[in-house]
Amino acid sequence: MLGLDNAGKTATVRIIKGENPEYVLPTVGFSPVDLKKGQVDLSIFDLGGTESIRDIWRHYFSESHGVIFVVDSSDVQRMQETRKVLAKVLGHPRVAGKPVLLLANKQDLNGALREVDIIDRLSLEKTVNLNKCYCKIVPCSAVKEIGKKAIKSGLDWLLETVARDYDVISERVQKDTEEQREKEAVERRERAERVRLIREERENREREEAEQEGRTTETEDEGNMANLFKPTGDIISEMGDKQKTNKNSELQITKTDADSCLEKKWKFWQWKKNRVGPLSSVSAKTPRRLMSGFKLFRRNAVAPL
């Protein structure tokens, strides 16, 4: 399901699912819908319509059996843009030849273009004949009851058209899908190779600059860092050895500190034991025995000749 943004694609999907089409938010990217209609298992890719998202449409062309293109009939200013987008879609090699249902939505609004005017402004007859697409245009309105019946009627036509040429279309879908997957795989490999070459060129340039400046490069550092990745058992063993070494070092340091402390205490005790007090004059605190000896010495003293 394709169309410009705000054309009413998501509201149309809700009508097909039997849900309320009001209060619909714009689709970002795509929204896949799987449902059963009668005996048919139906998958609808509701793709966003903004210009930045339209580039992803091509990735869904190969898997699709048919196309529903929704047009905002009231947006006359964007009819030229709609014409270009529709021509590009139908001209894609994985879409050309498949049936197309064009829903001229919002017919309930004032100024909406009628079926004939839309065919003329979109150059629809010329485009579908050029790309050999079966096409049916259905005027509708997703928010009106009569419009809902028109949408379901148009979907029935699309399913009947696909069923009529199902074997041919299915074979083509399978072939296109395989080719696209192979192409995408090649593109992924080429993209990965380009990234590898860019990275290798950058590393070589950094290595040359490092050699000129006399410093190591990040790749050399990464090589050294690779040694850090060791088995868990080796890391645990190394951690155990480090813990033992740290414990022995702590014990040795503790023992050394204790010996040093005891040695200091021993030296202080020896100094205190053998110290000699300073000489001082007789004071009031001089023992009485010493004072009496001093008096006796004065009494027996002889004057010099």
RAUR-V502100 format. One line per field, one symbol per residue. psi: psi as a letter, one per 20 degrees, with the letter a starting at -180 (. if undefined). A space follows every 50 residues. Layout:
psi=???
//
This chain:
psi=orrrqjhkghhgghghikrpirlpqqpodroqpprpocjpopppoopqjq hiihhighiighipirpooppohimhhjhggggggghhghiphjhpiqqp ooonrkiiqpjpqrgghggghilgggghhhjlppqppoproijqghhghg ghghhggghhgghhkgggggggggghggggggghgghgghghhggggggg gghgghgghhhhikrqrhhhhhghhhihnrqhghggghhgghggghghhg gggggghgghghggggghggghgjqpqqqqrpahjpqhghghhhhhhhhj qpqq.
//
